[in-house]
Amino acid sequence: MSHDFWSILLLTGLIGWLVTCIVLMLRAFPERGVCNVPSAIRWGGAALFSFAVWIVGLLNA
């Protein structure tokens, strides 16, 4: 039963990581040569967190 929880956490982390990376690219770099630093920090932190959730799920599933 506990493997089901870790598998769900793994998939949630993977989907979250992919979505936050796409949003990071679109929001932090709205046009060529421009970087929106507050947005990059916010979405980059969310991407790192979801990546960590994915790795923890991989290790425990």
PDB file of N, CA, C and O in Angstrom:
ATOM      1  N   MET A   1       0.823  -1.198   0.000  1.00  0.00           N
ATOM      2  CA  MET A   1       0.000   0.000   0.000  1.00  0.00           C
ATOM      3  C   MET A   1       0.863   1.255   0.000  1.00  0.00           C
ATOM      4  O   MET A   1       0.511   2.249  -0.637  1.00  0.00           O
ATOM      5  N   SER A   2       1.975   1.219   0.700  1.00  0.00           N
ATOM      6  CA  SER A   2       2.794   2.421   0.764  1.00  0.00           C
ATOM      7  C   SER A   2       3.443   2.730  -0.579  1.00  0.00           C
ATOM      8  O   SER A   2       3.771   3.885  -0.851  1.00  0.00           O
ATOM      9  N   HIS A   3       3.635   1.714  -1.427  1.00  0.00           N
ATOM     10  CA  HIS A   3       4.219   1.964  -2.737  1.00  0.00           C
ATOM     11  C   HIS A   3       3.273   2.767  -3.624  1.00  0.00           C
ATOM     12  O   HIS A   3       3.721   3.510  -4.497  1.00  0.00           O
ATOM     13  N   ASP A   4       1.970   2.622  -3.406  1.00  0.00           N
ATOM     14  CA  ASP A   4       1.004   3.410  -4.165  1.00  0.00           C
ATOM     15  C   ASP A   4       1.161   4.894  -3.861  1.00  0.00           C
ATOM     16  O   ASP A   4       1.111   5.728  -4.764  1.00  0.00           O
ATOM     17  N   PHE A   5       1.349   5.215  -2.601  1.00  0.00           N
ATOM     18  CA  PHE A   5       1.554   6.619  -2.215  1.00  0.00           C
ATOM     19  C   PHE A   5       2.793   7.190  -2.888  1.00  0.00           C
ATOM     20  O   PHE A   5       2.749   8.291  -3.438  1.00  0.00           O
ATOM     21  N   TRP A   6       3.897   6.451  -2.850  1.00  0.00           N
ATOM     22  CA  TRP A   6       5.137   6.952  -3.438  1.00  0.00           C
ATOM     23  C   TRP A   6       5.034   7.054  -4.955  1.00  0.00           C
ATOM     24  O   TRP A   6       5.645   7.936  -5.558  1.00  0.00           O
ATOM     25  N   SER A   7       4.274   6.170  -5.571  1.00  0.00           N
ATOM     26  CA  SER A   7       4.081   6.242  -7.016  1.00  0.00           C
ATOM     27  C   SER A   7       3.272   7.473  -7.405  1.00  0.00           C
ATOM     28  O   SER A   7       3.569   8.130  -8.403  1.00  0.00           O
ATOM     29  N   ILE A   8       2.253   7.780  -6.615  1.00  0.00           N
ATOM     30  CA  ILE A   8       1.463   8.981  -6.874  1.00  0.00           C
ATOM     31  C   ILE A   8       2.320  10.219  -6.650  1.00  0.00           C
ATOM     32  O   ILE A   8       2.248  11.173  -7.424  1.00  0.00           O
ATOM     33  N   LEU A   9       3.122  10.210  -5.605  1.00  0.00           N
ATOM     34  CA  LEU A   9       4.022  11.333  -5.344  1.00  0.00           C
ATOM     35  C   LEU A   9       5.035  11.487  -6.473  1.00  0.00           C
ATOM     36  O   LEU A   9       5.348  12.608  -6.875  1.00  0.00           O
ATOM     37  N   LEU A  10       5.541  10.387  -6.981  1.00  0.00           N
ATOM     38  CA  LEU A  10       6.490  10.393  -8.079  1.00  0.00           C
ATOM     39  C   LEU A  10       5.869  11.033  -9.320  1.00  0.00           C
ATOM     40  O   LEU A  10       6.484  11.898  -9.942  1.00  0.00           O
ATOM     41  N   LEU A  11       4.668  10.620  -9.679  1.00  0.00           N
ATOM     42  CA  LEU A  11       4.015  11.177 -10.862  1.00  0.00           C
ATOM     43  C   LEU A  11       3.652  12.645 -10.670  1.00  0.00           C
ATOM     44  O   LEU A  11       3.758  13.440 -11.603  1.00  0.00           O
ATOM     45  N   THR A  12       3.227  13.001  -9.469  1.00  0.00           N
ATOM     46  CA  THR A  12       2.922  14.404  -9.179  1.00  0.00           C
ATOM     47  C   THR A  12       4.170  15.269  -9.301  1.00  0.00           C
ATOM     48  O   THR A  12       4.121  16.363  -9.864  1.00  0.00           O
ATOM     49  N   GLY A  13       5.281  14.779  -8.777  1.00  0.00           N
ATOM     50  CA  GLY A  13       6.533  15.525  -8.879  1.00  0.00           C
ATOM     51  C   GLY A  13       7.002  15.671 -10.310  1.00  0.00           C
ATOM     52  O   GLY A  13       7.486  16.735 -10.695  1.00  0.00           O
ATOM     53  N   LEU A  14       6.867  14.621 -11.106  1.00  0.00           N
ATOM     54  CA  LEU A  14       7.285  14.680 -12.507  1.00  0.00           C
ATOM     55  C   LEU A  14       6.442  15.670 -13.298  1.00  0.00           C
ATOM     56  O   LEU A  14       6.977  16.501 -14.033  1.00  0.00           O
ATOM     57  N   ILE A  15       5.136  15.583 -13.150  1.00  0.00           N
ATOM     58  CA  ILE A  15       4.254  16.504 -13.870  1.00  0.00           C
ATOM     59  C   ILE A  15       4.481  17.929 -13.394  1.00  0.00           C
ATOM     60  O   ILE A  15       4.510  18.855 -14.205  1.00  0.00           O
ATOM     61  N   GLY A  16       4.644  18.118 -12.086  1.00  0.00           N
ATOM     62  CA  GLY A  16       4.919  19.448 -11.553  1.00  0.00           C
ATOM     63  C   GLY A  16       6.228  20.009 -12.068  1.00  0.00           C
ATOM     64  O   GLY A  16       6.319  21.195 -12.384  1.00  0.00           O
ATOM     65  N   TRP A  17       7.239  19.166 -12.156  1.00  0.00           N
ATOM     66  CA  TRP A  17       8.540  19.615 -12.649  1.00  0.00           C
ATOM     67  C   TRP A  17       8.451  20.047 -14.107  1.00  0.00           C
ATOM     68  O   TRP A  17       8.983  21.094 -14.478  1.00  0.00           O
ATOM     69  N   LEU A  18       7.792  19.259 -14.927  1.00  0.00           N
ATOM     70  CA  LEU A  18       7.650  19.615 -16.339  1.00  0.00           C
ATOM     71  C   LEU A  18       6.858  20.905 -16.527  1.00  0.00           C
ATOM     72  O   LEU A  18       7.244  21.766 -17.318  1.00  0.00           O
ATOM     73  N   VAL A  19       5.757  21.034 -15.802  1.00  0.00           N
ATOM     74  CA  VAL A  19       4.919  22.231 -15.930  1.00  0.00           C
ATOM     75  C   VAL A  19       5.664  23.471 -15.438  1.00  0.00           C
ATOM     76  O   VAL A  19       5.630  24.512 -16.094  1.00  0.00           O
ATOM     77  N   THR A  20       6.337  23.368 -14.286  1.00  0.00           N
ATOM     78  CA  THR A  20       7.036  24.546 -13.771  1.00  0.00           C
ATOM     79  C   THR A  20       8.218  24.944 -14.652  1.00  0.00           C
ATOM     80  O   THR A  20       8.537  26.129 -14.750  1.00  0.00           O
ATOM     81  N   CYS A  21       8.869  23.981 -15.288  1.00  0.00           N
ATOM     82  CA  CYS A  21       9.961  24.331 -16.209  1.00  0.00           C
ATOM     83  C   CYS A  21       9.442  25.073 -17.437  1.00  0.00           C
ATOM     84  O   CYS A  21      10.073  26.019 -17.908  1.00  0.00           O
ATOM     85  N   ILE A  22       8.295  24.643 -17.953  1.00  0.00           N
ATOM     86  CA  ILE A  22       7.705  25.334 -19.098  1.00  0.00           C
ATOM     87  C   ILE A  22       7.270  26.738 -18.704  1.00  0.00           C
ATOM     88  O   ILE A  22       7.523  27.695 -19.436  1.00  0.00           O
ATOM     89  N   VAL A  23       6.619  26.870 -17.556  1.00  0.00           N
ATOM     90  CA  VAL A  23       6.183  28.191 -17.093  1.00  0.00           C
ATOM     91  C   VAL A  23       7.396  29.072 -16.800  1.00  0.00           C
ATOM     92  O   VAL A  23       7.366  30.273 -17.068  1.00  0.00           O
ATOM     93  N   LEU A  24       8.461  28.488 -16.255  1.00  0.00           N
ATOM     94  CA  LEU A  24       9.692  29.242 -16.012  1.00  0.00           C
ATOM     95  C   LEU A  24      10.224  29.834 -17.304  1.00  0.00           C
ATOM     96  O   LEU A  24      10.590  31.008 -17.346  1.00  0.00           O
ATOM     97  N   MET A  25      10.270  29.035 -18.351  1.00  0.00           N
ATOM     98  CA  MET A  25      10.762  29.541 -19.636  1.00  0.00           C
ATOM     99  C   MET A  25       9.891  30.667 -20.179  1.00  0.00           C
ATOM    100  O   MET A  25      10.403  31.640 -20.733  1.00  0.00           O
ATOM    101  N   LEU A  26       8.585  30.537 -20.023  1.00  0.00           N
ATOM    102  CA  LEU A  26       7.678  31.527 -20.594  1.00  0.00           C
ATOM    103  C   LEU A  26       7.587  32.808 -19.767  1.00  0.00           C
ATOM    104  O   LEU A  26       7.472  33.898 -20.328  1.00  0.00           O
ATOM    105  N   ARG A  27       7.638  32.686 -18.440  1.00  0.00           N
ATOM    106  CA  ARG A  27       7.470  33.858 -17.583  1.00  0.00           C
ATOM    107  C   ARG A  27       8.783  34.580 -17.287  1.00  0.00           C
ATOM    108  O   ARG A  27       8.813  35.810 -17.251  1.00  0.00           O
ATOM    109  N   ALA A  28       9.855  33.841 -17.076  1.00  0.00           N
ATOM    110  CA  ALA A  28      11.122  34.468 -16.697  1.00  0.00           C
ATOM    111  C   ALA A  28      11.816  35.101 -17.897  1.00  0.00           C
ATOM    112  O   ALA A  28      12.581  36.053 -17.743  1.00  0.00           O
ATOM    113  N   PHE A  29      11.554  34.580 -19.082  1.00  0.00           N
ATOM    114  CA  PHE A  29      12.179  35.107 -20.293  1.00  0.00           C
ATOM    115  C   PHE A  29      11.084  35.459 -21.295  1.00  0.00           C
ATOM    116  O   PHE A  29      10.853  34.720 -22.251  1.00  0.00           O
ATOM    117  N   PRO A  30      10.401  36.602 -21.073  1.00  0.00           N
ATOM    118  CA  PRO A  30       9.257  36.941 -21.922  1.00  0.00           C
ATOM    119  C   PRO A  30       9.652  37.265 -23.367  1.00  0.00           C
ATOM    120  O   PRO A  30       8.860  37.052 -24.286  1.00  0.00           O
ATOM    121  N   GLU A  31      10.855  37.773 -23.570  1.00  0.00           N
ATOM    122  CA  GLU A  31      11.335  38.053 -24.929  1.00  0.00           C
ATOM    123  C   GLU A  31      12.844  37.906 -24.951  1.00  0.00           C
ATOM    124  O   GLU A  31      13.480  37.824 -23.900  1.00  0.00           O
ATOM    125  N   ARG A  32      13.405  37.874 -26.116  1.00  0.00           N
ATOM    126  CA  ARG A  32      14.838  37.654 -26.279  1.00  0.00           C
ATOM    127  C   ARG A  32      15.645  38.756 -25.577  1.00  0.00           C
ATOM    128  O   ARG A  32      15.401  39.946 -25.776  1.00  0.00           O
ATOM    129  N   GLY A  33      16.592  38.338 -24.768  1.00  0.00           N
ATOM    130  CA  GLY A  33      17.479  39.272 -24.090  1.00  0.00           C
ATOM    131  C   GLY A  33      16.916  39.882 -22.819  1.00  0.00           C
ATOM    132  O   GLY A  33      17.550  40.759 -22.233  1.00  0.00           O
ATOM    133  N   VAL A  34      15.753  39.447 -22.380  1.00  0.00           N
ATOM    134  CA  VAL A  34      15.113  40.004 -21.186  1.00  0.00           C
ATOM    135  C   VAL A  34      14.921  38.882 -20.172  1.00  0.00           C
ATOM    136  O   VAL A  34      14.441  37.798 -20.503  1.00  0.00           O
ATOM    137  N   CYS A  35      15.311  39.170 -18.912  1.00  0.00           N
ATOM    138  CA  CYS A  35      15.113  38.208 -17.830  1.00  0.00           C
ATOM    139  C   CYS A  35      14.348  38.887 -16.697  1.00  0.00           C
ATOM    140  O   CYS A  35      14.792  39.901 -16.158  1.00  0.00           O
ATOM    141  N   ASN A  36      13.209  38.328 -16.346  1.00  0.00           N
ATOM    142  CA  ASN A  36      12.407  38.817 -15.236  1.00  0.00           C
ATOM    143  C   ASN A  36      12.868  38.060 -13.982  1.00  0.00           C
ATOM    144  O   ASN A  36      12.423  36.940 -13.729  1.00  0.00           O
ATOM    145  N   VAL A  37      13.754  38.676 -13.205  1.00  0.00           N
ATOM    146  CA  VAL A  37      14.424  37.988 -12.097  1.00  0.00           C
ATOM    147  C   VAL A  37      13.461  37.504 -11.009  1.00  0.00           C
ATOM    148  O   VAL A  37      13.582  36.353 -10.591  1.00  0.00           O
ATOM    149  N   PRO A  38      12.512  38.313 -10.525  1.00  0.00           N
ATOM    150  CA  PRO A  38      11.611  37.790  -9.474  1.00  0.00           C
ATOM    151  C   PRO A  38      10.813  36.570  -9.938  1.00  0.00           C
ATOM    152  O   PRO A  38      10.619  35.622  -9.177  1.00  0.00           O
ATOM    153  N   SER A  39      10.361  36.602 -11.165  1.00  0.00           N
ATOM    154  CA  SER A  39       9.628  35.465 -11.702  1.00  0.00           C
ATOM    155  C   SER A  39      10.542  34.258 -11.878  1.00  0.00           C
ATOM    156  O   SER A  39      10.122  33.125 -11.644  1.00  0.00           O
ATOM    157  N   ALA A  40      11.773  34.488 -12.284  1.00  0.00           N
ATOM    158  CA  ALA A  40      12.732  33.393 -12.446  1.00  0.00           C
ATOM    159  C   ALA A  40      13.034  32.732 -11.108  1.00  0.00           C
ATOM    160  O   ALA A  40      13.140  31.508 -11.034  1.00  0.00           O
ATOM    161  N   ILE A  41      13.170  33.515 -10.063  1.00  0.00           N
ATOM    162  CA  ILE A  41      13.438  32.951  -8.732  1.00  0.00           C
ATOM    163  C   ILE A  41      12.231  32.154  -8.246  1.00  0.00           C
ATOM    164  O   ILE A  41      12.384  31.057  -7.709  1.00  0.00           O
ATOM    165  N   ARG A  42      11.044  32.697  -8.430  1.00  0.00           N
ATOM    166  CA  ARG A  42       9.826  32.028  -7.968  1.00  0.00           C
ATOM    167  C   ARG A  42       9.613  30.703  -8.703  1.00  0.00           C
ATOM    168  O   ARG A  42       9.427  29.662  -8.073  1.00  0.00           O
ATOM    169  N   TRP A  43       9.640  30.746 -10.017  1.00  0.00           N
ATOM    170  CA  TRP A  43       9.372  29.526 -10.782  1.00  0.00           C
ATOM    171  C   TRP A  43      10.559  28.569 -10.754  1.00  0.00           C
ATOM    172  O   TRP A  43      10.368  27.356 -10.837  1.00  0.00           O
ATOM    173  N   GLY A  44      11.765  29.084 -10.641  1.00  0.00           N
ATOM    174  CA  GLY A  44      12.927  28.220 -10.499  1.00  0.00           C
ATOM    175  C   GLY A  44      12.901  27.459  -9.181  1.00  0.00           C
ATOM    176  O   GLY A  44      13.246  26.278  -9.130  1.00  0.00           O
ATOM    177  N   GLY A  45      12.490  28.141  -8.116  1.00  0.00           N
ATOM    178  CA  GLY A  45      12.346  27.471  -6.828  1.00  0.00           C
ATOM    179  C   GLY A  45      11.265  26.401  -6.859  1.00  0.00           C
ATOM    180  O   GLY A  45      11.426  25.325  -6.283  1.00  0.00           O
ATOM    181  N   ALA A  46      10.160  26.705  -7.538  1.00  0.00           N
ATOM    182  CA  ALA A  46       9.091  25.709  -7.667  1.00  0.00           C
ATOM    183  C   ALA A  46       9.561  24.508  -8.481  1.00  0.00           C
ATOM    184  O   ALA A  46       9.199  23.372  -8.175  1.00  0.00           O
ATOM    185  N   ALA A  47      10.366  24.752  -9.517  1.00  0.00           N
ATOM    186  CA  ALA A  47      10.896  23.656 -10.328  1.00  0.00           C
ATOM    187  C   ALA A  47      11.857  22.799  -9.514  1.00  0.00           C
ATOM    188  O   ALA A  47      11.827  21.573  -9.613  1.00  0.00           O
ATOM    189  N   LEU A  48      12.697  23.422  -8.721  1.00  0.00           N
ATOM    190  CA  LEU A  48      13.617  22.660  -7.877  1.00  0.00           C
ATOM    191  C   LEU A  48      12.866  21.829  -6.837  1.00  0.00           C
ATOM    192  O   LEU A  48      13.227  20.682  -6.574  1.00  0.00           O
ATOM    193  N   PHE A  49      11.833  22.406  -6.255  1.00  0.00           N
ATOM    194  CA  PHE A  49      11.044  21.678  -5.266  1.00  0.00           C
ATOM    195  C   PHE A  49      10.350  20.472  -5.889  1.00  0.00           C
ATOM    196  O   PHE A  49      10.388  19.376  -5.330  1.00  0.00           O
ATOM    197  N   SER A  50       9.716  20.668  -7.042  1.00  0.00           N
ATOM    198  CA  SER A  50       9.020  19.550  -7.679  1.00  0.00           C
ATOM    199  C   SER A  50      10.006  18.504  -8.189  1.00  0.00           C
ATOM    200  O   SER A  50       9.680  17.317  -8.215  1.00  0.00           O
ATOM    201  N   PHE A  51      11.201  18.920  -8.594  1.00  0.00           N
ATOM    202  CA  PHE A  51      12.232  17.965  -8.976  1.00  0.00           C
ATOM    203  C   PHE A  51      12.640  17.117  -7.772  1.00  0.00           C
ATOM    204  O   PHE A  51      12.823  15.906  -7.894  1.00  0.00           O
ATOM    205  N   ALA A  52      12.780  17.754  -6.614  1.00  0.00           N
ATOM    206  CA  ALA A  52      13.136  17.025  -5.392  1.00  0.00           C
ATOM    207  C   ALA A  52      12.026  16.044  -5.008  1.00  0.00           C
ATOM    208  O   ALA A  52      12.313  14.933  -4.563  1.00  0.00           O
ATOM    209  N   VAL A  53      10.773  16.441  -5.174  1.00  0.00           N
ATOM    210  CA  VAL A  53       9.652  15.543  -4.886  1.00  0.00           C
ATOM    211  C   VAL A  53       9.699  14.340  -5.824  1.00  0.00           C
ATOM    212  O   VAL A  53       9.452  13.211  -5.400  1.00  0.00           O
ATOM    213  N   TRP A  54      10.008  14.575  -7.078  1.00  0.00           N
ATOM    214  CA  TRP A  54      10.108  13.494  -8.053  1.00  0.00           C
ATOM    215  C   TRP A  54      11.217  12.504  -7.668  1.00  0.00           C
ATOM    216  O   TRP A  54      11.020  11.291  -7.733  1.00  0.00           O
ATOM    217  N   ILE A  55      12.374  13.026  -7.270  1.00  0.00           N
ATOM    218  CA  ILE A  55      13.490  12.167  -6.895  1.00  0.00           C
ATOM    219  C   ILE A  55      13.171  11.358  -5.638  1.00  0.00           C
ATOM    220  O   ILE A  55      13.486  10.170  -5.566  1.00  0.00           O
ATOM    221  N   VAL A  56      12.550  11.993  -4.658  1.00  0.00           N
ATOM    222  CA  VAL A  56      12.169  11.273  -3.433  1.00  0.00           C
ATOM    223  C   VAL A  56      11.177  10.157  -3.773  1.00  0.00           C
ATOM    224  O   VAL A  56      11.270   9.051  -3.239  1.00  0.00           O
ATOM    225  N   GLY A  57      10.229  10.455  -4.666  1.00  0.00           N
ATOM    226  CA  GLY A  57       9.280   9.430  -5.094  1.00  0.00           C
ATOM    227  C   GLY A  57       9.983   8.292  -5.820  1.00  0.00           C
ATOM    228  O   GLY A  57       9.635   7.127  -5.627  1.00  0.00           O
ATOM    229  N   LEU A  58      10.970   8.617  -6.653  1.00  0.00           N
ATOM    230  CA  LEU A  58      11.719   7.572  -7.356  1.00  0.00           C
ATOM    231  C   LEU A  58      12.480   6.669  -6.391  1.00  0.00           C
ATOM    232  O   LEU A  58      12.538   5.455  -6.583  1.00  0.00           O
ATOM    233  N   LEU A  59      13.053   7.257  -5.370  1.00  0.00           N
ATOM    234  CA  LEU A  59      13.841   6.483  -4.421  1.00  0.00           C
ATOM    235  C   LEU A  59      12.994   5.577  -3.543  1.00  0.00           C
ATOM    236  O   LEU A  59      13.471   4.545  -3.072  1.00  0.00           O
ATOM    237  N   ASN A  60      11.750   5.953  -3.320  1.00  0.00           N
ATOM    238  CA  ASN A  60      10.906   5.198  -2.388  1.00  0.00           C
ATOM    239  C   ASN A  60       9.844   4.331  -3.042  1.00  0.00           C
ATOM    240  O   ASN A  60       9.233   3.505  -2.363  1.00  0.00           O
ATOM    241  N   ALA A  61       9.605   4.491  -4.330  1.00  0.00           N
ATOM    242  CA  ALA A  61       8.539   3.717  -4.996  1.00  0.00           C
ATOM    243  C   ALA A  61       8.961   2.289  -5.248  1.00  0.00           C
ATOM    244  O   ALA A  61       8.188   1.504  -5.797  1.00  0.00           O
TER     245      ALA A  61
END
